[in-house]
């Protein structure tokens, strides 16, 4: 992915994750913009309900009660966050 591009990630109910980039977020839906698929892979066997991106870190979660972390530069898993949480994760937020 190039510098100064915007990335959007989609998590689905089948446990899949896809990411697409465009030159600017405001151009993501423009018919004249070339959107590039950056990644697409199976993250979970359960439904994914949320994702959040901060810099090169992508976090996704859902009904497995685990937050999975990915490095967007390498497009590889960098680990899981789990603990005493009970129930599916419904929301993730990335803050500064």
SEFIZA-3560 file (N, C-alpha, C; in Angstrom, 3 decimals):
REM SEFIZA-3560
<numar><xx>0.851</xx><yy>-1.173</yy><zz>0.000</zz><atom>N</atom></numar>
<numar><xx>0.000</xx><yy>0.000</yy><zz>0.000</zz><atom>CA</atom></numar>
<numar><xx>0.895</xx><yy>1.235</yy><zz>0.000</zz><atom>C</atom></numar>
<numar><xx>0.537</xx><yy>2.211</yy><zz>-0.785</zz><atom>N</atom></numar>
<numar><xx>1.329</xx><yy>3.424</yy><zz>-0.904</zz><atom>CA</atom></numar>
<numar><xx>1.040</xx><yy>4.399</yy><zz>0.233</zz><atom>C</atom></numar>
<numar><xx>1.988</xx><yy>5.312</yy><zz>0.465</zz><atom>N</atom></numar>
<numar><xx>1.810</xx><yy>6.366</yy><zz>1.462</zz><atom>CA</atom></numar>
<numar><xx>0.698</xx><yy>7.293</yy><zz>0.995</zz><atom>C</atom></numar>
<numar><xx>-0.061</xx><yy>7.846</yy><zz>1.931</zz><atom>N</atom></numar>
<numar><xx>-1.164</xx><yy>8.774</yy><zz>1.674</zz><atom>CA</atom></numar>
<numar><xx>-2.339</xx><yy>8.135</yy><zz>0.938</zz><atom>C</atom></numar>
<numar><xx>-2.537</xx><yy>6.838</yy><zz>1.134</zz><atom>N</atom></numar>
<numar><xx>-3.732</xx><yy>6.195</yy><zz>0.607</zz><atom>CA</atom></numar>
<numar><xx>-4.669</xx><yy>5.886</yy><zz>1.759</zz><atom>C</atom></numar>
<numar><xx>-5.935</xx><yy>5.722</yy><zz>1.445</zz><atom>N</atom></numar>
<numar><xx>-6.933</xx><yy>5.369</yy><zz>2.453</zz><atom>CA</atom></numar>
<numar><xx>-7.264</xx><yy>3.900</yy><zz>2.308</zz><atom>C</atom></numar>
<numar><xx>-7.501</xx><yy>3.251</yy><zz>3.438</zz><atom>N</atom></numar>
<numar><xx>-7.793</xx><yy>1.827</yy><zz>3.445</zz><atom>CA</atom></numar>
<numar><xx>-9.122</xx><yy>1.585</yy><zz>4.131</zz><atom>C</atom></numar>
<numar><xx>-9.908</xx><yy>0.695</yy><zz>3.559</zz><atom>N</atom></numar>
<numar><xx>-11.158</xx><yy>0.283</yy><zz>4.189</zz><atom>CA</atom></numar>
<numar><xx>-11.147</xx><yy>-1.237</yy><zz>4.271</zz><atom>C</atom></numar>
<numar><xx>-11.557</xx><yy>-1.773</yy><zz>5.410</zz><atom>N</atom></numar>
<numar><xx>-11.582</xx><yy>-3.221</yy><zz>5.621</zz><atom>CA</atom></numar>
<numar><xx>-13.012</xx><yy>-3.672</yy><zz>5.862</zz><atom>C</atom></numar>
<numar><xx>-13.344</xx><yy>-4.826</yy><zz>5.302</zz><atom>N</atom></numar>
<numar><xx>-14.665</xx><yy>-5.407</yy><zz>5.465</zz><atom>CA</atom></numar>
<numar><xx>-14.529</xx><yy>-6.766</yy><zz>6.130</zz><atom>C</atom></numar>
<numar><xx>-15.189</xx><yy>-6.945</yy><zz>7.246</zz><atom>N</atom></numar>
<numar><xx>-15.273</xx><yy>-8.236</yy><zz>7.923</zz><atom>CA</atom></numar>
<numar><xx>-16.657</xx><yy>-8.795</yy><zz>7.648</zz><atom>C</atom></numar>
<numar><xx>-16.758</xx><yy>-10.121</yy><zz>7.437</zz><atom>N</atom></numar>
<numar><xx>-18.070</xx><yy>-10.664</yy><zz>7.105</zz><atom>CA</atom></numar>
<numar><xx>-18.500</xx><yy>-11.767</yy><zz>8.064</zz><atom>C</atom></numar>
<numar><xx>-19.725</xx><yy>-12.214</yy><zz>7.897</zz><atom>N</atom></numar>
<numar><xx>-20.306</xx><yy>-13.209</yy><zz>8.799</zz><atom>CA</atom></numar>
<numar><xx>-19.750</xx><yy>-14.608</yy><zz>8.585</zz><atom>C</atom></numar>
<numar><xx>-18.998</xx><yy>-14.820</yy><zz>7.516</zz><atom>N</atom></numar>
<numar><xx>-18.371</xx><yy>-16.116</yy><zz>7.278</zz><atom>CA</atom></numar>
<numar><xx>-16.936</xx><yy>-16.153</yy><zz>7.800</zz><atom>C</atom></numar>
<numar><xx>-16.477</xx><yy>-15.093</yy><zz>8.478</zz><atom>N</atom></numar>
<numar><xx>-15.137</xx><yy>-15.062</yy><zz>9.037</zz><atom>CA</atom></numar>
<numar><xx>-14.073</xx><yy>-14.559</yy><zz>8.088</zz><atom>C</atom></numar>
<numar><xx>-14.478</xx><yy>-14.008</yy><zz>6.966</zz><atom>N</atom></numar>
<numar><xx>-13.530</xx><yy>-13.485</yy><zz>5.988</zz><atom>CA</atom></numar>
<numar><xx>-13.233</xx><yy>-12.012</yy><zz>6.210</zz><atom>C</atom></numar>
<numar><xx>-12.088</xx><yy>-11.581</yy><zz>5.715</zz><atom>N</atom></numar>
<numar><xx>-11.670</xx><yy>-10.193</yy><zz>5.841</zz><atom>CA</atom></numar>
<numar><xx>-11.065</xx><yy>-9.742</yy><zz>4.519</zz><atom>C</atom></numar>
<numar><xx>-11.515</xx><yy>-8.588</yy><zz>4.020</zz><atom>N</atom></numar>
<numar><xx>-10.984</xx><yy>-8.021</yy><zz>2.786</zz><atom>CA</atom></numar>
<numar><xx>-10.660</xx><yy>-6.558</yy><zz>3.005</zz><atom>C</atom></numar>
<numar><xx>-9.603</xx><yy>-6.089</yy><zz>2.351</zz><atom>N</atom></numar>
<numar><xx>-9.208</xx><yy>-4.694</yy><zz>2.463</zz><atom>CA</atom></numar>
<numar><xx>-8.975</xx><yy>-4.088</yy><zz>1.096</zz><atom>C</atom></numar>
<numar><xx>-9.418</xx><yy>-2.851</yy><zz>0.922</zz><atom>N</atom></numar>
<numar><xx>-9.280</xx><yy>-2.137</yy><zz>-0.335</zz><atom>CA</atom></numar>
<numar><xx>-8.703</xx><yy>-0.753</yy><zz>-0.078</zz><atom>C</atom></numar>
<numar><xx>-7.927</xx><yy>-0.239</yy><zz>-1.042</zz><atom>N</atom></numar>
<numar><xx>-7.332</xx><yy>1.086</yy><zz>-0.883</zz><atom>CA</atom></numar>
<numar><xx>-7.714</xx><yy>1.980</yy><zz>-2.058</zz><atom>C</atom></numar>
<numar><xx>-7.670</xx><yy>3.279</yy><zz>-1.792</zz><atom>N</atom></numar>
<numar><xx>-7.920</xx><yy>4.309</yy><zz>-2.798</zz><atom>CA</atom></numar>
<numar><xx>-7.038</xx><yy>5.502</yy><zz>-2.465</zz><atom>C</atom></numar>
<numar><xx>-6.782</xx><yy>6.388</yy><zz>-3.440</zz><atom>N</atom></numar>
<numar><xx>-5.910</xx><yy>7.539</yy><zz>-3.187</zz><atom>CA</atom></numar>
<numar><xx>-6.368</xx><yy>8.428</yy><zz>-2.029</zz><atom>C</atom></numar>
<numar><xx>-7.665</xx><yy>8.616</yy><zz>-1.855</zz><atom>N</atom></numar>
<numar><xx>-8.226</xx><yy>9.428</yy><zz>-0.768</zz><atom>CA</atom></numar>
<numar><xx>-9.542</xx><yy>8.813</yy><zz>-0.342</zz><atom>C</atom></numar>
<numar><xx>-9.881</xx><yy>8.958</yy><zz>0.935</zz><atom>N</atom></numar>
<numar><xx>-11.139</xx><yy>8.414</yy><zz>1.430</zz><atom>CA</atom></numar>
<numar><xx>-12.332</xx><yy>9.007</yy><zz>0.698</zz><atom>C</atom></numar>
<numar><xx>-12.260</xx><yy>10.290</yy><zz>0.369</zz><atom>N</atom></numar>
<numar><xx>-13.384</xx><yy>10.946</yy><zz>-0.298</zz><atom>CA</atom></numar>
<numar><xx>-13.597</xx><yy>10.412</yy><zz>-1.723</zz><atom>C</atom></numar>
<numar><xx>-12.590</xx><yy>9.742</yy><zz>-2.278</zz><atom>N</atom></numar>
<numar><xx>-12.703</xx><yy>9.200</yy><zz>-3.635</zz><atom>CA</atom></numar>
<numar><xx>-13.078</xx><yy>7.724</yy><zz>-3.652</zz><atom>C</atom></numar>
<numar><xx>-13.230</xx><yy>7.110</yy><zz>-2.481</zz><atom>N</atom></numar>
<numar><xx>-13.467</xx><yy>5.673</yy><zz>-2.402</zz><atom>CA</atom></numar>
<numar><xx>-14.686</xx><yy>5.239</yy><zz>-3.219</zz><atom>C</atom></numar>
<numar><xx>-15.733</xx><yy>6.041</yy><zz>-3.268</zz><atom>N</atom></numar>
<numar><xx>-16.961</xx><yy>5.672</yy><zz>-3.971</zz><atom>CA</atom></numar>
<numar><xx>-17.103</xx><yy>6.332</yy><zz>-5.335</zz><atom>C</atom></numar>
<numar><xx>-16.098</xx><yy>7.048</yy><zz>-5.772</zz><atom>N</atom></numar>
<numar><xx>-16.163</xx><yy>7.715</yy><zz>-7.067</zz><atom>CA</atom></numar>
<numar><xx>-15.991</xx><yy>6.692</yy><zz>-8.197</zz><atom>C</atom></numar>
<numar><xx>-16.820</xx><yy>6.789</yy><zz>-9.246</zz><atom>N</atom></numar>
<numar><xx>-16.687</xx><yy>5.845</yy><zz>-10.359</zz><atom>CA</atom></numar>
<numar><xx>-15.385</xx><yy>6.035</yy><zz>-11.146</zz><atom>C</atom></numar>
<numar><xx>-14.699</xx><yy>7.151</yy><zz>-10.954</zz><atom>N</atom></numar>
<numar><xx>-13.463</xx><yy>7.420</yy><zz>-11.680</zz><atom>CA</atom></numar>
<numar><xx>-12.219</xx><yy>6.985</yy><zz>-10.906</zz><atom>C</atom></numar>
<numar><xx>-12.389</xx><yy>6.493</yy><zz>-9.687</zz><atom>N</atom></numar>
<numar><xx>-11.260</xx><yy>6.107</yy><zz>-8.839</zz><atom>CA</atom></numar>
<numar><xx>-10.928</xx><yy>4.635</yy><zz>-9.025</zz><atom>C</atom></numar>
<numar><xx>-9.653</xx><yy>4.340</yy><zz>-9.120</zz><atom>N</atom></numar>
<numar><xx>-9.204</xx><yy>2.960</yy><zz>-9.172</zz><atom>CA</atom></numar>
<numar><xx>-9.018</xx><yy>2.472</yy><zz>-7.742</zz><atom>C</atom></numar>
<numar><xx>-9.798</xx><yy>1.482</yy><zz>-7.368</zz><atom>N</atom></numar>
<numar><xx>-9.707</xx><yy>0.892</yy><zz>-6.039</zz><atom>CA</atom></numar>
<numar><xx>-8.904</xx><yy>-0.395</yy><zz>-6.159</zz><atom>C</atom></numar>
<numar><xx>-7.934</xx><yy>-0.560</yy><zz>-5.268</zz><atom>N</atom></numar>
<numar><xx>-7.044</xx><yy>-1.718</yy><zz>-5.308</zz><atom>CA</atom></numar>
<numar><xx>-7.337</xx><yy>-2.635</yy><zz>-4.127</zz><atom>C</atom></numar>
<numar><xx>-7.459</xx><yy>-3.932</yy><zz>-4.410</zz><atom>N</atom></numar>
<numar><xx>-7.620</xx><yy>-4.886</yy><zz>-3.317</zz><atom>CA</atom></numar>
<numar><xx>-6.250</xx><yy>-5.127</yy><zz>-2.686</zz><atom>C</atom></numar>
<numar><xx>-6.155</xx><yy>-4.870</yy><zz>-1.385</zz><atom>N</atom></numar>
<numar><xx>-4.888</xx><yy>-5.010</yy><zz>-0.667</zz><atom>CA</atom></numar>
<numar><xx>-4.731</xx><yy>-6.393</yy><zz>-0.030</zz><atom>C</atom></numar>
<numar><xx>-5.824</xx><yy>-6.962</yy><zz>0.458</zz><atom>N</atom></numar>
<numar><xx>-5.768</xx><yy>-8.281</yy><zz>1.076</zz><atom>CA</atom></numar>
<numar><xx>-7.151</xx><yy>-8.896</yy><zz>1.122</zz><atom>C</atom></numar>
<numar><xx>-7.184</xx><yy>-10.210</yy><zz>1.248</zz><atom>N</atom></numar>
<numar><xx>-8.421</xx><yy>-10.952</yy><zz>1.435</zz><atom>CA</atom></numar>
<numar><xx>-8.046</xx><yy>-12.320</yy><zz>1.975</zz><atom>C</atom></numar>
<numar><xx>-8.508</xx><yy>-12.649</yy><zz>3.176</zz><atom>N</atom></numar>
<numar><xx>-8.187</xx><yy>-13.942</yy><zz>3.758</zz><atom>CA</atom></numar>
<numar><xx>-9.206</xx><yy>-14.322</yy><zz>4.815</zz><atom>C</atom></numar>
<numar><xx>-9.186</xx><yy>-15.595</yy><zz>5.174</zz><atom>N</atom></numar>
<numar><xx>-10.063</xx><yy>-16.133</yy><zz>6.203</zz><atom>CA</atom></numar>
<numar><xx>-9.431</xx><yy>-15.862</yy><zz>7.564</zz><atom>C</atom></numar>
<numar><xx>-10.155</xx><yy>-15.196</yy><zz>8.447</zz><atom>N</atom></numar>
<numar><xx>-9.644</xx><yy>-14.816</yy><zz>9.762</zz><atom>CA</atom></numar>
<numar><xx>-10.160</xx><yy>-15.748</yy><zz>10.849</zz><atom>C</atom></numar>
<numar><xx>-11.378</xx><yy>-16.211</yy><zz>10.690</zz><atom>N</atom></numar>
<numar><xx>-12.042</xx><yy>-16.938</yy><zz>11.761</zz><atom>CA</atom></numar>
<numar><xx>-13.009</xx><yy>-17.959</yy><zz>11.188</zz><atom>C</atom></numar>
<numar><xx>-13.353</xx><yy>-18.939</yy><zz>11.988</zz><atom>N</atom></numar>
<numar><xx>-14.405</xx><yy>-19.878</yy><zz>11.606</zz><atom>CA</atom></numar>
<numar><xx>-15.779</xx><yy>-19.374</yy><zz>12.029</zz><atom>C</atom></numar>
<numar><xx>-15.792</xx><yy>-18.319</yy><zz>12.841</zz><atom>N</atom></numar>
<numar><xx>-17.038</xx><yy>-17.729</yy><zz>13.333</zz><atom>CA</atom></numar>
<numar><xx>-17.265</xx><yy>-16.374</yy><zz>12.657</zz><atom>C</atom></numar>
<numar><xx>-18.428</xx><yy>-15.832</yy><zz>12.860</zz><atom>N</atom></numar>
<numar><xx>-18.773</xx><yy>-14.532</yy><zz>12.284</zz><atom>CA</atom></numar>
<numar><xx>-17.907</xx><yy>-13.421</yy><zz>12.862</zz><atom>C</atom></numar>
<numar><xx>-17.491</xx><yy>-12.501</yy><zz>11.992</zz><atom>N</atom></numar>
<numar><xx>-16.792</xx><yy>-11.293</yy><zz>12.429</zz><atom>CA</atom></numar>
<numar><xx>-17.812</xx><yy>-10.173</yy><zz>12.525</zz><atom>C</atom></numar>
<numar><xx>-17.719</xx><yy>-9.371</yy><zz>13.565</zz><atom>N</atom></numar>
<numar><xx>-18.704</xx><yy>-8.308</yy><zz>13.755</zz><atom>CA</atom></numar>
<numar><xx>-18.107</xx><yy>-6.911</yy><zz>13.730</zz><atom>C</atom></numar>
<numar><xx>-16.771</xx><yy>-6.789</yy><zz>13.858</zz><atom>N</atom></numar>
<numar><xx>-16.191</xx><yy>-5.453</yy><zz>13.910</zz><atom>CA</atom></numar>
<numar><xx>-14.717</xx><yy>-5.468</yy><zz>13.534</zz><atom>C</atom></numar>
<numar><xx>-14.253</xx><yy>-4.309</yy><zz>13.103</zz><atom>N</atom></numar>
<numar><xx>-12.838</xx><yy>-4.133</yy><zz>12.778</zz><atom>CA</atom></numar>
<numar><xx>-12.456</xx><yy>-2.688</yy><zz>13.045</zz><atom>C</atom></numar>
<numar><xx>-11.167</xx><yy>-2.464</yy><zz>13.252</zz><atom>N</atom></numar>
<numar><xx>-10.648</xx><yy>-1.111</yy><zz>13.454</zz><atom>CA</atom></numar>
<numar><xx>-9.223</xx><yy>-1.066</yy><zz>12.912</zz><atom>C</atom></numar>
<numar><xx>-8.869</xx><yy>0.079</yy><zz>12.304</zz><atom>N</atom></numar>
<numar><xx>-7.536</xx><yy>0.267</yy><zz>11.737</zz><atom>CA</atom></numar>
<numar><xx>-6.900</xx><yy>1.493</yy><zz>12.363</zz><atom>C</atom></numar>
<numar><xx>-5.645</xx><yy>1.359</yy><zz>12.750</zz><atom>N</atom></numar>
<numar><xx>-4.854</xx><yy>2.481</yy><zz>13.243</zz><atom>CA</atom></numar>
<numar><xx>-3.456</xx><yy>2.315</yy><zz>12.679</zz><atom>C</atom></numar>
<numar><xx>-3.027</xx><yy>3.269</yy><zz>11.862</zz><atom>N</atom></numar>
<numar><xx>-1.732</xx><yy>3.194</yy><zz>11.191</zz><atom>CA</atom></numar>
<numar><xx>-1.636</xx><yy>1.864</yy><zz>10.441</zz><atom>C</atom></numar>
<numar><xx>-0.685</xx><yy>1.012</yy><zz>10.793</zz><atom>N</atom></numar>
<numar><xx>-0.526</xx><yy>-0.270</yy><zz>10.106</zz><atom>CA</atom></numar>
<numar><xx>-1.087</xx><yy>-1.443</yy><zz>10.894</zz><atom>C</atom></numar>
<numar><xx>-1.880</xx><yy>-1.170</yy><zz>11.917</zz><atom>N</atom></numar>
<numar><xx>-2.450</xx><yy>-2.220</yy><zz>12.752</zz><atom>CA</atom></numar>
<numar><xx>-3.938</xx><yy>-2.367</yy><zz>12.458</zz><atom>C</atom></numar>
<numar><xx>-4.347</xx><yy>-3.591</yy><zz>12.194</zz><atom>N</atom></numar>
<numar><xx>-5.750</xx><yy>-3.914</yy><zz>11.971</zz><atom>CA</atom></numar>
<numar><xx>-6.186</xx><yy>-4.876</yy><zz>13.065</zz><atom>C</atom></numar>
<numar><xx>-7.294</xx><yy>-4.565</yy><zz>13.732</zz><atom>N</atom></numar>
<numar><xx>-7.878</xx><yy>-5.435</yy><zz>14.749</zz><atom>CA</atom></numar>
<numar><xx>-9.253</xx><yy>-5.880</yy><zz>14.278</zz><atom>C</atom></numar>
<numar><xx>-9.546</xx><yy>-7.164</yy><zz>14.388</zz><atom>N</atom></numar>
<numar><xx>-10.861</xx><yy>-7.696</yy><zz>14.024</zz><atom>CA</atom></numar>
<numar><xx>-11.328</xx><yy>-8.632</yy><zz>15.127</zz><atom>C</atom></numar>
<numar><xx>-12.647</xx><yy>-8.717</yy><zz>15.270</zz><atom>N</atom></numar>
<numar><xx>-13.192</xx><yy>-9.594</yy><zz>16.292</zz><atom>CA</atom></numar>
<numar><xx>-14.631</xx><yy>-9.952</yy><zz>15.957</zz><atom>C</atom></numar>
<numar><xx>-15.176</xx><yy>-10.828</yy><zz>16.778</zz><atom>N</atom></numar>
<numar><xx>-16.546</xx><yy>-11.256</yy><zz>16.571</zz><atom>CA</atom></numar>
<numar><xx>-16.973</xx><yy>-12.272</yy><zz>17.591</zz><atom>C</atom></numar>
<numar><xx>-17.528</xx><yy>-13.371</yy><zz>17.108</zz><atom>N</atom></numar>
<numar><xx>-18.150</xx><yy>-14.352</yy><zz>17.985</zz><atom>CA</atom></numar>
<numar><xx>-17.173</xx><yy>-15.326</yy><zz>18.637</zz><atom>C</atom></numar>
<numar><xx>-15.895</xx><yy>-15.287</yy><zz>18.309</zz><atom>N</atom></numar>
<numar><xx>-14.914</xx><yy>-16.157</yy><zz>18.958</zz><atom>CA</atom></numar>
<numar><xx>-14.400</xx><yy>-15.592</yy><zz>20.277</zz><atom>C</atom></numar>
<numar><xx>-14.797</xx><yy>-14.383</yy><zz>20.621</zz><atom>N</atom></numar>
<numar><xx>-14.408</xx><yy>-13.732</yy><zz>21.875</zz><atom>CA</atom></numar>
<numar><xx>-12.910</xx><yy>-13.424</yy><zz>21.945</zz><atom>C</atom></numar>
<numar><xx>-12.260</xx><yy>-13.303</yy><zz>20.788</zz><atom>N</atom></numar>
<numar><xx>-10.838</xx><yy>-13.003</yy><zz>20.684</zz><atom>CA</atom></numar>
<numar><xx>-10.663</xx><yy>-11.853</yy><zz>19.707</zz><atom>C</atom></numar>
<numar><xx>-9.752</xx><yy>-10.927</yy><zz>20.009</zz><atom>N</atom></numar>
<numar><xx>-9.403</xx><yy>-9.858</yy><zz>19.079</zz><atom>CA</atom></numar>
<numar><xx>-8.137</xx><yy>-10.289</yy><zz>18.354</zz><atom>C</atom></numar>
<numar><xx>-8.208</xx><yy>-10.358</yy><zz>17.038</zz><atom>N</atom></numar>
<numar><xx>-7.073</xx><yy>-10.780</yy><zz>16.226</zz><atom>CA</atom></numar>
<numar><xx>-6.400</xx><yy>-9.539</yy><zz>15.648</zz><atom>C</atom></numar>
<numar><xx>-5.066</xx><yy>-9.508</yy><zz>15.706</zz><atom>N</atom></numar>
<numar><xx>-4.292</xx><yy>-8.351</yy><zz>15.253</zz><atom>CA</atom></numar>
<numar><xx>-3.477</xx><yy>-8.707</yy><zz>14.020</zz><atom>C</atom></numar>
<numar><xx>-3.445</xx><yy>-7.764</yy><zz>13.055</zz><atom>N</atom></numar>
<numar><xx>-2.721</xx><yy>-7.964</yy><zz>11.799</zz><atom>CA</atom></numar>
<numar><xx>-1.882</xx><yy>-6.736</yy><zz>11.479</zz><atom>C</atom></numar>
<numar><xx>-0.712</xx><yy>-6.975</yy><zz>10.921</zz><atom>N</atom></numar>
<numar><xx>0.163</xx><yy>-5.915</yy><zz>10.418</zz><atom>CA</atom></numar>
<numar><xx>-0.191</xx><yy>-5.706</yy><zz>8.953</zz><atom>C</atom></numar>
<numar><xx>-0.643</xx><yy>-4.510</yy><zz>8.590</zz><atom>N</atom></numar>
<numar><xx>-1.069</xx><yy>-4.247</yy><zz>7.225</zz><atom>CA</atom></numar>
<numar><xx>0.091</xx><yy>-4.097</yy><zz>6.249</zz><atom>C</atom></numar>
<numar><xx>1.287</xx><yy>-3.825</yy><zz>6.736</zz><atom>N</atom></numar>
<numar><xx>2.455</xx><yy>-3.766</yy><zz>5.841</zz><atom>CA</atom></numar>
<numar><xx>2.837</xx><yy>-5.165</yy><zz>5.364</zz><atom>C</atom></numar>
<numar><xx>2.896</xx><yy>-6.099</yy><zz>6.306</zz><atom>N</atom></numar>
<numar><xx>3.294</xx><yy>-7.460</yy><zz>5.957</zz><atom>CA</atom></numar>
<numar><xx>2.094</xx><yy>-8.335</yy><zz>5.590</zz><atom>C</atom></numar>
<numar><xx>0.898</xx><yy>-7.874</yy><zz>5.939</zz><atom>N</atom></numar>
<numar><xx>-0.349</xx><yy>-8.617</yy><zz>5.721</zz><atom>CA</atom></numar>
<numar><xx>-0.308</xx><yy>-9.976</yy><zz>6.416</zz><atom>C</atom></numar>
<numar><xx>0.245</xx><yy>-9.969</yy><zz>7.654</zz><atom>N</atom></numar>
<numar><xx>0.350</xx><yy>-11.193</yy><zz>8.443</zz><atom>CA</atom></numar>
<numar><xx>-0.199</xx><yy>-10.968</yy><zz>9.849</zz><atom>C</atom></numar>
<numar><xx>-0.613</xx><yy>-12.056</yy><zz>10.465</zz><atom>N</atom></numar>
<numar><xx>-1.092</xx><yy>-12.019</yy><zz>11.842</zz><atom>CA</atom></numar>
<numar><xx>0.060</xx><yy>-11.681</yy><zz>12.776</zz><atom>C</atom></numar>
<numar><xx>-0.219</xx><yy>-10.822</yy><zz>13.771</zz><atom>N</atom></numar>
<numar><xx>0.800</xx><yy>-10.523</yy><zz>14.782</zz><atom>CA</atom></numar>
<numar><xx>0.340</xx><yy>-10.939</yy><zz>16.173</zz><atom>C</atom></numar>
<numar><xx>-0.792</xx><yy>-11.631</yy><zz>16.249</zz><atom>N</atom></numar>
<numar><xx>-1.218</xx><yy>-12.164</yy><zz>17.536</zz><atom>CA</atom></numar>
<numar><xx>-2.685</xx><yy>-11.973</yy><zz>17.838</zz><atom>C</atom></numar>
<numar><xx>-3.076</xx><yy>-12.482</yy><zz>18.979</zz><atom>N</atom></numar>
<numar><xx>-4.456</xx><yy>-12.412</yy><zz>19.448</zz><atom>CA</atom></numar>
<numar><xx>-4.491</xx><yy>-11.793</yy><zz>20.832</zz><atom>C</atom></numar>
<numar><xx>-5.595</xx><yy>-11.126</yy><zz>21.126</zz><atom>N</atom></numar>
<numar><xx>-5.852</xx><yy>-10.618</yy><zz>22.467</zz><atom>CA</atom></numar>
<numar><xx>-7.038</xx><yy>-11.392</yy><zz>23.021</zz><atom>C</atom></numar>
<numar><xx>-6.835</xx><yy>-12.033</yy><zz>24.157</zz><atom>N</atom></numar>
<numar><xx>-7.931</xx><yy>-12.767</yy><zz>24.782</zz><atom>CA</atom></numar>
<numar><xx>-7.776</xx><yy>-12.665</yy><zz>26.293</zz><atom>C</atom></numar>
<numar><xx>-8.813</xx><yy>-12.995</yy><zz>26.972</zz><atom>N</atom></numar>
<numar><xx>-8.760</xx><yy>-12.898</yy><zz>28.430</zz><atom>CA</atom></numar>
<numar><xx>-10.048</xx><yy>-13.376</yy><zz>29.038</zz><atom>C</atom></numar>
<numar><xx>-10.509</xx><yy>-12.659</yy><zz>30.024</zz><atom>N</atom></numar>
<numar><xx>-11.695</xx><yy>-13.090</yy><zz>30.763</zz><atom>CA</atom></numar>
<numar><xx>-12.993</xx><yy>-12.574</yy><zz>30.144</zz><atom>C</atom></numar>
<numar><xx>-12.922</xx><yy>-11.998</yy><zz>28.960</zz><atom>N</atom></numar>
<numar><xx>-14.119</xx><yy>-11.498</yy><zz>28.282</zz><atom>CA</atom></numar>
<numar><xx>-15.054</xx><yy>-12.654</yy><zz>27.956</zz><atom>C</atom></numar>
<numar><xx>-16.337</xx><yy>-12.473</yy><zz>28.237</zz><atom>N</atom></numar>
<numar><xx>-17.326</xx><yy>-13.488</yy><zz>27.907</zz><atom>CA</atom></numar>
<numar><xx>-18.330</xx><yy>-12.883</yy><zz>26.938</zz><atom>C</atom></numar>
<numar><xx>-18.571</xx><yy>-13.558</yy><zz>25.854</zz><atom>N</atom></numar>
<numar><xx>-19.502</xx><yy>-13.083</yy><zz>24.841</zz><atom>CA</atom></numar>
<numar><xx>-18.781</xx><yy>-12.521</yy><zz>23.640</zz><atom>C</atom></numar>
<numar><xx>-19.495</xx><yy>-12.349</yy><zz>22.557</zz><atom>N</atom></numar>
<numar><xx>-18.894</xx><yy>-11.834</yy><zz>21.329</zz><atom>CA</atom></numar>
<numar><xx>-18.514</xx><yy>-10.360</yy><zz>21.476</zz><atom>C</atom></numar>
<numar><xx>-17.497</xx><yy>-9.975</yy><zz>20.753</zz><atom>N</atom></numar>
<numar><xx>-17.046</xx><yy>-8.578</yy><zz>20.743</zz><atom>CA</atom></numar>
<numar><xx>-17.895</xx><yy>-7.851</yy><zz>19.700</zz><atom>C</atom></numar>
<numar><xx>-18.556</xx><yy>-6.782</yy><zz>20.101</zz><atom>N</atom></numar>
<numar><xx>-19.483</xx><yy>-6.079</yy><zz>19.228</zz><atom>CA</atom></numar>
<numar><xx>-18.903</xx><yy>-4.807</yy><zz>18.613</zz><atom>C</atom></numar>
<numar><xx>-17.829</xx><yy>-4.268</yy><zz>19.206</zz><atom>N</atom></numar>
<numar><xx>-17.301</xx><yy>-2.994</yy><zz>18.721</zz><atom>CA</atom></numar>
<numar><xx>-15.816</xx><yy>-2.879</yy><zz>19.054</zz><atom>C</atom></numar>
<numar><xx>-15.064</xx><yy>-2.327</yy><zz>18.120</zz><atom>N</atom></numar>
<numar><xx>-13.650</xx><yy>-2.006</yy><zz>18.328</zz><atom>CA</atom></numar>
<numar><xx>-13.440</xx><yy>-0.560</yy><zz>17.902</zz><atom>C</atom></numar>
<numar><xx>-12.540</xx><yy>0.131</yy><zz>18.561</zz><atom>N</atom></numar>
<numar><xx>-12.216</xx><yy>1.511</yy><zz>18.182</zz><atom>CA</atom></numar>
<numar><xx>-10.702</xx><yy>1.718</yy><zz>18.283</zz><atom>C</atom></numar>
<numar><xx>-10.177</xx><yy>2.443</yy><zz>17.317</zz><atom>N</atom></numar>
<numar><xx>-8.750</xx><yy>2.787</yy><zz>17.334</zz><atom>CA</atom></numar>
<numar><xx>-8.621</xx><yy>4.248</yy><zz>17.737</zz><atom>C</atom></numar>
<numar><xx>-7.808</xx><yy>4.503</yy><zz>18.743</zz><atom>N</atom></numar>
<numar><xx>-7.630</xx><yy>5.887</yy><zz>19.218</zz><atom>CA</atom></numar>
<numar><xx>-6.156</xx><yy>6.247</yy><zz>19.189</zz><atom>C</atom></numar>
<numar><xx>-5.891</xx><yy>7.537</yy><zz>19.296</zz><atom>N</atom></numar>
<numar><xx>-4.502</xx><yy>8.000</yy><zz>19.302</zz><atom>CA</atom></numar>
<numar><xx>-3.943</xx><yy>8.014</yy><zz>20.694</zz><atom>C</atom></numar>
//
